[in-house]
Amino acid sequence: MEAGLFQLMVGPYNDVIRAVTARAREGAAAMTSIGQTLISVADTYDAEDKANEHRIRDVY
């Protein structure tokens, strides 16, 4: 009977915790994907920069 009074608050509180945890996991996965994409883009940029270095050497 005592828990019933607190259950009115604990139930919704636990629901919020589950929802926030789920969104945080989704965010972590998205950030990992973004990080991998940025690394790939940076690697491509570096490779293209290195491949075209001879064309821009002594231009300035």
PQR file of N, CA, C, O and H, with PARSE charges and radii, in Angstrom:
ATOM      1  N   MET A   1       0.812  -1.186   0.000 -0.4000 1.5000
ATOM      2  CA  MET A   1       0.000   0.000   0.000 -0.0000 2.0000
ATOM      3  C   MET A   1       0.865   1.264   0.000  0.5500 1.7000
ATOM      4  O   MET A   1       0.534   2.240  -0.673 -0.5500 1.4000
ATOM      5  N   GLU A   2       1.966   1.250   0.748 -0.4000 1.5000
ATOM      6  CA  GLU A   2       2.847   2.421   0.786 -0.0000 2.0000
ATOM      7  C   GLU A   2       3.461   2.685  -0.584  0.5500 1.7000
ATOM      8  O   GLU A   2       3.563   3.834  -1.014 -0.5500 1.4000
ATOM      9  H   GLU A   2       2.235   0.458   1.295  0.4000 1.0000
ATOM     10  N   ALA A   3       3.868   1.625  -1.261 -0.4000 1.5000
ATOM     11  CA  ALA A   3       4.511   1.791  -2.565 -0.0000 2.0000
ATOM     12  C   ALA A   3       3.547   2.383  -3.583  0.5500 1.7000
ATOM     13  O   ALA A   3       3.984   3.029  -4.535 -0.5500 1.4000
ATOM     14  H   ALA A   3       3.785   0.692  -0.911  0.4000 1.0000
ATOM     15  N   GLY A   4       2.276   2.182  -3.408 -0.4000 1.5000
ATOM     16  CA  GLY A   4       1.287   2.699  -4.344 -0.0000 2.0000
ATOM     17  C   GLY A   4       1.376   4.202  -4.511  0.5500 1.7000
ATOM     18  O   GLY A   4       1.275   4.714  -5.626 -0.5500 1.4000
ATOM     19  H   GLY A   4       1.921   1.657  -2.634  0.4000 1.0000
ATOM     20  N   LEU A   5       1.564   4.904  -3.420 -0.4000 1.5000
ATOM     21  CA  LEU A   5       1.666   6.361  -3.463 -0.0000 2.0000
ATOM     22  C   LEU A   5       2.904   6.786  -4.249  0.5500 1.7000
ATOM     23  O   LEU A   5       2.834   7.685  -5.087 -0.5500 1.4000
ATOM     24  H   LEU A   5       1.646   4.488  -2.514  0.4000 1.0000
ATOM     25  N   PHE A   6       4.017   6.148  -3.982 -0.4000 1.5000
ATOM     26  CA  PHE A   6       5.262   6.479  -4.678 -0.0000 2.0000
ATOM     27  C   PHE A   6       5.259   5.968  -6.118  0.5500 1.7000
ATOM     28  O   PHE A   6       5.929   6.526  -6.987 -0.5500 1.4000
ATOM     29  H   PHE A   6       4.074   5.418  -3.302  0.4000 1.0000
ATOM     30  N   GLN A   7       4.497   4.902  -6.359 -0.4000 1.5000
ATOM     31  CA  GLN A   7       4.442   4.333  -7.706 -0.0000 2.0000
ATOM     32  C   GLN A   7       3.880   5.345  -8.703  0.5500 1.7000
ATOM     33  O   GLN A   7       4.223   5.309  -9.884 -0.5500 1.4000
ATOM     34  H   GLN A   7       3.952   4.448  -5.653  0.4000 1.0000
ATOM     35  N   LEU A   8       3.028   6.239  -8.235 -0.4000 1.5000
ATOM     36  CA  LEU A   8       2.489   7.285  -9.108 -0.0000 2.0000
ATOM     37  C   LEU A   8       3.603   8.157  -9.678  0.5500 1.7000
ATOM     38  O   LEU A   8       3.486   8.660 -10.795 -0.5500 1.4000
ATOM     39  H   LEU A   8       2.749   6.268  -7.275  0.4000 1.0000
ATOM     40  N   MET A   9       4.669   8.337  -8.928 -0.4000 1.5000
ATOM     41  CA  MET A   9       5.802   9.142  -9.399 -0.0000 2.0000
ATOM     42  C   MET A   9       6.887   8.286 -10.033  0.5500 1.7000
ATOM     43  O   MET A   9       7.510   8.687 -11.016 -0.5500 1.4000
ATOM     44  H   MET A   9       4.765   7.929  -8.020  0.4000 1.0000
ATOM     45  N   VAL A  10       7.109   7.107  -9.467 -0.4000 1.5000
ATOM     46  CA  VAL A  10       8.207   6.256  -9.928 -0.0000 2.0000
ATOM     47  C   VAL A  10       7.954   5.731 -11.338  0.5500 1.7000
ATOM     48  O   VAL A  10       8.878   5.677 -12.149 -0.5500 1.4000
ATOM     49  H   VAL A  10       6.602   6.782  -8.668  0.4000 1.0000
ATOM     50  N   GLY A  11       6.731   5.348 -11.637 -0.4000 1.5000
ATOM     51  CA  GLY A  11       6.413   4.816 -12.970 -0.0000 2.0000
ATOM     52  C   GLY A  11       6.749   5.805 -14.078  0.5500 1.7000
ATOM     53  O   GLY A  11       7.521   5.467 -14.976 -0.5500 1.4000
ATOM     54  H   GLY A  11       5.980   5.392 -10.978  0.4000 1.0000
ATOM     55  N   PRO A  12       6.194   7.019 -14.047 -0.5600 1.5000
ATOM     56  CA  PRO A  12       6.530   8.006 -15.085  0.2800 2.0000
ATOM     57  C   PRO A  12       8.015   8.375 -15.100  0.5500 1.7000
ATOM     58  O   PRO A  12       8.588   8.605 -16.165 -0.5500 1.4000
ATOM     59  N   TYR A  13       8.634   8.430 -13.929 -0.4000 1.5000
ATOM     60  CA  TYR A  13      10.065   8.734 -13.835 -0.0000 2.0000
ATOM     61  C   TYR A  13      10.864   7.673 -14.578  0.5500 1.7000
ATOM     62  O   TYR A  13      11.771   7.996 -15.345 -0.5500 1.4000
ATOM     63  H   TYR A  13       8.169   8.243 -13.063  0.4000 1.0000
ATOM     64  N   ASN A  14      10.529   6.413 -14.353 -0.4000 1.5000
ATOM     65  CA  ASN A  14      11.230   5.322 -15.037 -0.0000 2.0000
ATOM     66  C   ASN A  14      10.975   5.365 -16.540  0.5500 1.7000
ATOM     67  O   ASN A  14      11.863   5.047 -17.331 -0.5500 1.4000
ATOM     68  H   ASN A  14       9.792   6.150 -13.730  0.4000 1.0000
ATOM     69  N   ASP A  15       9.766   5.758 -16.935 -0.4000 1.5000
ATOM     70  CA  ASP A  15       9.468   5.898 -18.368 -0.0000 2.0000
ATOM     71  C   ASP A  15      10.359   6.962 -19.006  0.5500 1.7000
ATOM     72  O   ASP A  15      10.870   6.773 -20.110 -0.5500 1.4000
ATOM     73  H   ASP A  15       9.045   6.017 -16.293  0.4000 1.0000
ATOM     74  N   VAL A  16      10.541   8.071 -18.310 -0.4000 1.5000
ATOM     75  CA  VAL A  16      11.401   9.144 -18.819 -0.0000 2.0000
ATOM     76  C   VAL A  16      12.841   8.662 -18.923  0.5500 1.7000
ATOM     77  O   VAL A  16      13.523   8.936 -19.910 -0.5500 1.4000
ATOM     78  H   VAL A  16      10.126   8.224 -17.413  0.4000 1.0000
ATOM     79  N   ILE A  17      13.298   7.950 -17.913 -0.4000 1.5000
ATOM     80  CA  ILE A  17      14.672   7.421 -17.937 -0.0000 2.0000
ATOM     81  C   ILE A  17      14.859   6.495 -19.134  0.5500 1.7000
ATOM     82  O   ILE A  17      15.869   6.580 -19.832 -0.5500 1.4000
ATOM     83  H   ILE A  17      12.744   7.727 -17.111  0.4000 1.0000
ATOM     84  N   ARG A  18      13.896   5.615 -19.373 -0.4000 1.5000
ATOM     85  CA  ARG A  18      14.000   4.701 -20.517 -0.0000 2.0000
ATOM     86  C   ARG A  18      14.011   5.478 -21.840  0.5500 1.7000
ATOM     87  O   ARG A  18      14.781   5.157 -22.746 -0.5500 1.4000
ATOM     88  H   ARG A  18      13.076   5.545 -18.806  0.4000 1.0000
ATOM     89  N   ALA A  19      13.165   6.486 -21.943 -0.4000 1.5000
ATOM     90  CA  ALA A  19      13.104   7.273 -23.180 -0.0000 2.0000
ATOM     91  C   ALA A  19      14.410   8.042 -23.409  0.5500 1.7000
ATOM     92  O   ALA A  19      14.931   8.064 -24.523 -0.5500 1.4000
ATOM     93  H   ALA A  19      12.540   6.746 -21.207  0.4000 1.0000
ATOM     94  N   VAL A  20      14.930   8.667 -22.362 -0.4000 1.5000
ATOM     95  CA  VAL A  20      16.177   9.428 -22.490 -0.0000 2.0000
ATOM     96  C   VAL A  20      17.340   8.493 -22.822  0.5500 1.7000
ATOM     97  O   VAL A  20      18.196   8.825 -23.642 -0.5500 1.4000
ATOM     98  H   VAL A  20      14.506   8.650 -21.457  0.4000 1.0000
ATOM     99  N   THR A  21      17.365   7.340 -22.191 -0.4000 1.5000
ATOM    100  CA  THR A  21      18.417   6.358 -22.465 -0.0000 2.0000
ATOM    101  C   THR A  21      18.367   5.904 -23.919  0.5500 1.7000
ATOM    102  O   THR A  21      19.401   5.795 -24.579 -0.5500 1.4000
ATOM    103  H   THR A  21      16.669   7.070 -21.525  0.4000 1.0000
ATOM    104  N   ALA A  22      17.162   5.641 -24.413 -0.4000 1.5000
ATOM    105  CA  ALA A  22      17.012   5.216 -25.810 -0.0000 2.0000
ATOM    106  C   ALA A  22      17.487   6.310 -26.760  0.5500 1.7000
ATOM    107  O   ALA A  22      18.203   6.021 -27.719 -0.5500 1.4000
ATOM    108  H   ALA A  22      16.322   5.730 -23.877  0.4000 1.0000
ATOM    109  N   ARG A  23      17.103   7.560 -26.512 -0.4000 1.5000
ATOM    110  CA  ARG A  23      17.537   8.663 -27.382 -0.0000 2.0000
ATOM    111  C   ARG A  23      19.048   8.844 -27.310  0.5500 1.7000
ATOM    112  O   ARG A  23      19.687   9.131 -28.323 -0.5500 1.4000
ATOM    113  H   ARG A  23      16.522   7.795 -25.733  0.4000 1.0000
ATOM    114  N   ALA A  24      19.627   8.678 -26.120 -0.4000 1.5000
ATOM    115  CA  ALA A  24      21.079   8.813 -25.973 -0.0000 2.0000
ATOM    116  C   ALA A  24      21.804   7.726 -26.762  0.5500 1.7000
ATOM    117  O   ALA A  24      22.839   7.987 -27.375 -0.5500 1.4000
ATOM    118  H   ALA A  24      19.108   8.445 -25.297  0.4000 1.0000
ATOM    119  N   ARG A  25      21.267   6.518 -26.747 -0.4000 1.5000
ATOM    120  CA  ARG A  25      21.883   5.432 -27.527 -0.0000 2.0000
ATOM    121  C   ARG A  25      21.794   5.728 -29.019  0.5500 1.7000
ATOM    122  O   ARG A  25      22.748   5.501 -29.763 -0.5500 1.4000
ATOM    123  H   ARG A  25      20.426   6.306 -26.249  0.4000 1.0000
ATOM    124  N   GLU A  26      20.640   6.236 -29.453 -0.4000 1.5000
ATOM    125  CA  GLU A  26      20.495   6.606 -30.861 -0.0000 2.0000
ATOM    126  C   GLU A  26      21.495   7.707 -31.224  0.5500 1.7000
ATOM    127  O   GLU A  26      22.109   7.671 -32.291 -0.5500 1.4000
ATOM    128  H   GLU A  26      19.864   6.420 -28.850  0.4000 1.0000
ATOM    129  N   GLY A  27      21.649   8.670 -30.342 -0.4000 1.5000
ATOM    130  CA  GLY A  27      22.599   9.758 -30.577 -0.0000 2.0000
ATOM    131  C   GLY A  27      24.027   9.257 -30.640  0.5500 1.7000
ATOM    132  O   GLY A  27      24.814   9.711 -31.470 -0.5500 1.4000
ATOM    133  H   GLY A  27      21.150   8.700 -29.476  0.4000 1.0000
ATOM    134  N   ALA A  28      24.364   8.321 -29.766 -0.4000 1.5000
ATOM    135  CA  ALA A  28      25.717   7.760 -29.766 -0.0000 2.0000
ATOM    136  C   ALA A  28      25.998   7.036 -31.078  0.5500 1.7000
ATOM    137  O   ALA A  28      27.081   7.166 -31.648 -0.5500 1.4000
ATOM    138  H   ALA A  28      23.725   7.952 -29.092  0.4000 1.0000
ATOM    139  N   ALA A  29      25.018   6.275 -31.550 -0.4000 1.5000
ATOM    140  CA  ALA A  29      25.192   5.561 -32.818 -0.0000 2.0000
ATOM    141  C   ALA A  29      25.336   6.553 -33.971  0.5500 1.7000
ATOM    142  O   ALA A  29      26.173   6.367 -34.854 -0.5500 1.4000
ATOM    143  H   ALA A  29      24.138   6.169 -31.086  0.4000 1.0000
ATOM    144  N   ALA A  30      24.522   7.600 -33.960 -0.4000 1.5000
ATOM    145  CA  ALA A  30      24.599   8.608 -35.021 -0.0000 2.0000
ATOM    146  C   ALA A  30      25.943   9.323 -34.991  0.5500 1.7000
ATOM    147  O   ALA A  30      26.534   9.568 -36.043 -0.5500 1.4000
ATOM    148  H   ALA A  30      23.842   7.751 -33.243  0.4000 1.0000
ATOM    149  N   MET A  31      26.430   9.659 -33.812 -0.4000 1.5000
ATOM    150  CA  MET A  31      27.716  10.352 -33.706 -0.0000 2.0000
ATOM    151  C   MET A  31      28.863   9.460 -34.173  0.5500 1.7000
ATOM    152  O   MET A  31      29.815   9.944 -34.785 -0.5500 1.4000
ATOM    153  H   MET A  31      25.950   9.460 -32.958  0.4000 1.0000
ATOM    154  N   THR A  32      28.779   8.168 -33.889 -0.4000 1.5000
ATOM    155  CA  THR A  32      29.795   7.234 -34.372 -0.0000 2.0000
ATOM    156  C   THR A  32      29.810   7.223 -35.896  0.5500 1.7000
ATOM    157  O   THR A  32      30.871   7.253 -36.519 -0.5500 1.4000
ATOM    158  H   THR A  32      28.006   7.775 -33.391  0.4000 1.0000
ATOM    159  N   SER A  33      28.626   7.181 -36.484 -0.4000 1.5000
ATOM    160  CA  SER A  33      28.519   7.195 -37.943 -0.0000 2.0000
ATOM    161  C   SER A  33      29.051   8.504 -38.524  0.5500 1.7000
ATOM    162  O   SER A  33      29.759   8.494 -39.531 -0.5500 1.4000
ATOM    163  H   SER A  33      27.763   7.157 -35.979  0.4000 1.0000
ATOM    164  N   ILE A  34      28.717   9.612 -37.904 -0.4000 1.5000
ATOM    165  CA  ILE A  34      29.215  10.915 -38.361 -0.0000 2.0000
ATOM    166  C   ILE A  34      30.734  10.964 -38.265  0.5500 1.7000
ATOM    167  O   ILE A  34      31.399  11.452 -39.179 -0.5500 1.4000
ATOM    168  H   ILE A  34      28.142   9.621 -37.087  0.4000 1.0000
ATOM    169  N   GLY A  35      31.280  10.466 -37.172 -0.4000 1.5000
ATOM    170  CA  GLY A  35      32.730  10.443 -36.991 -0.0000 2.0000
ATOM    171  C   GLY A  35      33.421   9.616 -38.059  0.5500 1.7000
ATOM    172  O   GLY A  35      34.451  10.019 -38.600 -0.5500 1.4000
ATOM    173  H   GLY A  35      30.739  10.070 -36.430  0.4000 1.0000
ATOM    174  N   GLN A  36      32.848   8.449 -38.364 -0.4000 1.5000
ATOM    175  CA  GLN A  36      33.432   7.596 -39.396 -0.0000 2.0000
ATOM    176  C   GLN A  36      33.382   8.277 -40.763  0.5500 1.7000
ATOM    177  O   GLN A  36      34.327   8.187 -41.547 -0.5500 1.4000
ATOM    178  H   GLN A  36      32.011   8.121 -37.925  0.4000 1.0000
ATOM    179  N   THR A  37      32.278   8.953 -41.034 -0.4000 1.5000
ATOM    180  CA  THR A  37      32.153   9.678 -42.302 -0.0000 2.0000
ATOM    181  C   THR A  37      33.182  10.794 -42.394  0.5500 1.7000
ATOM    182  O   THR A  37      33.814  10.974 -43.435 -0.5500 1.4000
ATOM    183  H   THR A  37      31.510   9.026 -40.397  0.4000 1.0000
ATOM    184  N   LEU A  38      33.353  11.544 -41.312 -0.4000 1.5000
ATOM    185  CA  LEU A  38      34.333  12.633 -41.314 -0.0000 2.0000
ATOM    186  C   LEU A  38      35.752  12.115 -41.510  0.5500 1.7000
ATOM    187  O   LEU A  38      36.545  12.739 -42.215 -0.5500 1.4000
ATOM    188  H   LEU A  38      32.839  11.398 -40.467  0.4000 1.0000
ATOM    189  N   ILE A  39      36.077  10.997 -40.903 -0.4000 1.5000
ATOM    190  CA  ILE A  39      37.403  10.394 -41.087 -0.0000 2.0000
ATOM    191  C   ILE A  39      37.592  10.003 -42.548  0.5500 1.7000
ATOM    192  O   ILE A  39      38.648  10.248 -43.131 -0.5500 1.4000
ATOM    193  H   ILE A  39      35.432  10.490 -40.330  0.4000 1.0000
ATOM    194  N   SER A  40      36.565   9.392 -43.135 -0.4000 1.5000
ATOM    195  CA  SER A  40      36.636   8.988 -44.538 -0.0000 2.0000
ATOM    196  C   SER A  40      36.808  10.196 -45.455  0.5500 1.7000
ATOM    197  O   SER A  40      37.611  10.161 -46.387 -0.5500 1.4000
ATOM    198  H   SER A  40      35.707   9.192 -42.661  0.4000 1.0000
ATOM    199  N   VAL A  41      36.062  11.255 -45.193 -0.4000 1.5000
ATOM    200  CA  VAL A  41      36.171  12.476 -45.997 -0.0000 2.0000
ATOM    201  C   VAL A  41      37.561  13.089 -45.851  0.5500 1.7000
ATOM    202  O   VAL A  41      38.157  13.518 -46.839 -0.5500 1.4000
ATOM    203  H   VAL A  41      35.410  11.284 -44.436  0.4000 1.0000
ATOM    204  N   ALA A  42      38.077  13.132 -44.635 -0.4000 1.5000
ATOM    205  CA  ALA A  42      39.413  13.692 -44.408 -0.0000 2.0000
ATOM    206  C   ALA A  42      40.475  12.863 -45.117  0.5500 1.7000
ATOM    207  O   ALA A  42      41.407  13.415 -45.701 -0.5500 1.4000
ATOM    208  H   ALA A  42      37.593  12.783 -43.832  0.4000 1.0000
ATOM    209  N   ASP A  43      40.340  11.541 -45.069 -0.4000 1.5000
ATOM    210  CA  ASP A  43      41.299  10.672 -45.757 -0.0000 2.0000
ATOM    211  C   ASP A  43      41.253  10.906 -47.269  0.5500 1.7000
ATOM    212  O   ASP A  43      42.294  10.973 -47.923 -0.5500 1.4000
ATOM    213  H   ASP A  43      39.582  11.093 -44.594  0.4000 1.0000
ATOM    214  N   THR A  44      40.046  11.029 -47.818 -0.4000 1.5000
ATOM    215  CA  THR A  44      39.894  11.292 -49.250 -0.0000 2.0000
ATOM    216  C   THR A  44      40.506  12.636 -49.617  0.5500 1.7000
ATOM    217  O   THR A  44      41.209  12.757 -50.620 -0.5500 1.4000
ATOM    218  H   THR A  44      39.201  10.975 -47.287  0.4000 1.0000
ATOM    219  N   TYR A  45      40.233  13.640 -48.800 -0.4000 1.5000
ATOM    220  CA  TYR A  45      40.788  14.979 -49.036 -0.0000 2.0000
ATOM    221  C   TYR A  45      42.311  14.926 -49.046  0.5500 1.7000
ATOM    222  O   TYR A  45      42.954  15.477 -49.940 -0.5500 1.4000
ATOM    223  H   TYR A  45      39.662  13.542 -47.985  0.4000 1.0000
ATOM    224  N   ASP A  46      42.884  14.258 -48.042 -0.4000 1.5000
ATOM    225  CA  ASP A  46      44.347  14.156 -47.968 -0.0000 2.0000
ATOM    226  C   ASP A  46      44.918  13.434 -49.184  0.5500 1.7000
ATOM    227  O   ASP A  46      45.931  13.853 -49.745 -0.5500 1.4000
ATOM    228  H   ASP A  46      42.362  13.810 -47.316  0.4000 1.0000
ATOM    229  N   ALA A  47      44.258  12.342 -49.588 -0.4000 1.5000
ATOM    230  CA  ALA A  47      44.749  11.579 -50.736 -0.0000 2.0000
ATOM    231  C   ALA A  47      44.680  12.409 -52.012  0.5500 1.7000
ATOM    232  O   ALA A  47      45.617  12.401 -52.810 -0.5500 1.4000
ATOM    233  H   ALA A  47      43.435  12.003 -49.133  0.4000 1.0000
ATOM    234  N   GLU A  48      43.578  13.124 -52.208 -0.4000 1.5000
ATOM    235  CA  GLU A  48      43.452  13.960 -53.405 -0.0000 2.0000
ATOM    236  C   GLU A  48      44.428  15.129 -53.370  0.5500 1.7000
ATOM    237  O   GLU A  48      44.984  15.514 -54.399 -0.5500 1.4000
ATOM    238  H   GLU A  48      42.817  13.131 -51.560  0.4000 1.0000
ATOM    239  N   ASP A  49      44.631  15.686 -52.197 -0.4000 1.5000
ATOM    240  CA  ASP A  49      45.586  16.785 -52.050 -0.0000 2.0000
ATOM    241  C   ASP A  49      46.994  16.310 -52.393  0.5500 1.7000
ATOM    242  O   ASP A  49      47.743  16.991 -53.093 -0.5500 1.4000
ATOM    243  H   ASP A  49      44.179  15.374 -51.361  0.4000 1.0000
ATOM    244  N   LYS A  50      47.334  15.138 -51.891 -0.4000 1.5000
ATOM    245  CA  LYS A  50      48.661  14.582 -52.156 -0.0000 2.0000
ATOM    246  C   LYS A  50      48.817  14.240 -53.641  0.5500 1.7000
ATOM    247  O   LYS A  50      49.883  14.455 -54.219 -0.5500 1.4000
ATOM    248  H   LYS A  50      46.725  14.585 -51.323  0.4000 1.0000
ATOM    249  N   ALA A  51      47.763  13.710 -54.254 -0.4000 1.5000
ATOM    250  CA  ALA A  51      47.828  13.324 -55.668 -0.0000 2.0000
ATOM    251  C   ALA A  51      47.951  14.542 -56.580  0.5500 1.7000
ATOM    252  O   ALA A  51      48.548  14.445 -57.652 -0.5500 1.4000
ATOM    253  H   ALA A  51      46.898  13.535 -53.785  0.4000 1.0000
ATOM    254  N   ASN A  52      47.408  15.665 -56.182 -0.4000 1.5000
ATOM    255  CA  ASN A  52      47.444  16.869 -57.023 -0.0000 2.0000
ATOM    256  C   ASN A  52      48.511  17.863 -56.600  0.5500 1.7000
ATOM    257  O   ASN A  52      48.566  18.976 -57.125 -0.5500 1.4000
ATOM    258  H   ASN A  52      46.922  15.744 -55.311  0.4000 1.0000
ATOM    259  N   GLU A  53      49.341  17.481 -55.674 -0.4000 1.5000
ATOM    260  CA  GLU A  53      50.375  18.399 -55.180 -0.0000 2.0000
ATOM    261  C   GLU A  53      51.272  18.886 -56.311  0.5500 1.7000
ATOM    262  O   GLU A  53      51.625  20.065 -56.355 -0.5500 1.4000
ATOM    263  H   GLU A  53      49.296  16.577 -55.248  0.4000 1.0000
ATOM    264  N   HIS A  54      51.639  18.007 -57.212 -0.4000 1.5000
ATOM    265  CA  HIS A  54      52.554  18.386 -58.292 -0.0000 2.0000
ATOM    266  C   HIS A  54      51.952  19.461 -59.199  0.5500 1.7000
ATOM    267  O   HIS A  54      52.688  20.250 -59.790 -0.5500 1.4000
ATOM    268  H   HIS A  54      51.353  17.050 -57.176  0.4000 1.0000
ATOM    269  N   ARG A  55      50.629  19.500 -59.314 -0.4000 1.5000
ATOM    270  CA  ARG A  55      49.982  20.493 -60.179 -0.0000 2.0000
ATOM    271  C   ARG A  55      49.997  21.884 -59.571  0.5500 1.7000
ATOM    272  O   ARG A  55      49.986  22.881 -60.293 -0.5500 1.4000
ATOM    273  H   ARG A  55      50.030  18.859 -58.834  0.4000 1.0000
ATOM    274  N   ILE A  56      50.021  21.957 -58.246 -0.4000 1.5000
ATOM    275  CA  ILE A  56      49.958  23.278 -57.614 -0.0000 2.0000
ATOM    276  C   ILE A  56      51.297  23.742 -57.053  0.5500 1.7000
ATOM    277  O   ILE A  56      51.405  24.844 -56.515 -0.5500 1.4000
ATOM    278  H   ILE A  56      50.030  21.147 -57.659  0.4000 1.0000
ATOM    279  N   ARG A  57      52.301  22.907 -57.180 -0.4000 1.5000
ATOM    280  CA  ARG A  57      53.619  23.289 -56.675 -0.0000 2.0000
ATOM    281  C   ARG A  57      54.141  24.506 -57.434  0.5500 1.7000
ATOM    282  O   ARG A  57      54.030  24.582 -58.658 -0.5500 1.4000
ATOM    283  H   ARG A  57      52.213  22.012 -57.617  0.4000 1.0000
ATOM    284  N   ASP A  58      54.693  25.428 -56.713 -0.4000 1.5000
ATOM    285  CA  ASP A  58      55.271  26.664 -57.266 -0.0000 2.0000
ATOM    286  C   ASP A  58      54.251  27.571 -57.961  0.5500 1.7000
ATOM    287  O   ASP A  58      54.635  28.416 -58.769 -0.5500 1.4000
ATOM    288  H   ASP A  58      54.783  25.366 -55.719  0.4000 1.0000
ATOM    289  N   VAL A  59      52.978  27.412 -57.665 -0.4000 1.5000
ATOM    290  CA  VAL A  59      51.963  28.294 -58.238 -0.0000 2.0000
ATOM    291  C   VAL A  59      52.031  29.654 -57.566  0.5500 1.7000
ATOM    292  O   VAL A  59      51.788  30.672 -58.214 -0.5500 1.4000
ATOM    293  H   VAL A  59      52.666  26.725 -57.008  0.4000 1.0000
ATOM    294  N   TYR A  60      52.353  29.692 -56.296 -0.4000 1.5000
ATOM    295  CA  TYR A  60      52.378  30.956 -55.552 -0.0000 2.0000
ATOM    296  C   TYR A  60      53.698  31.656 -55.693  0.5500 1.7000
ATOM    297  O   TYR A  60      53.889  32.734 -55.131 -0.5500 1.4000
ATOM    298  H   TYR A  60      52.551  28.865 -55.770  0.4000 1.0000
TER
END
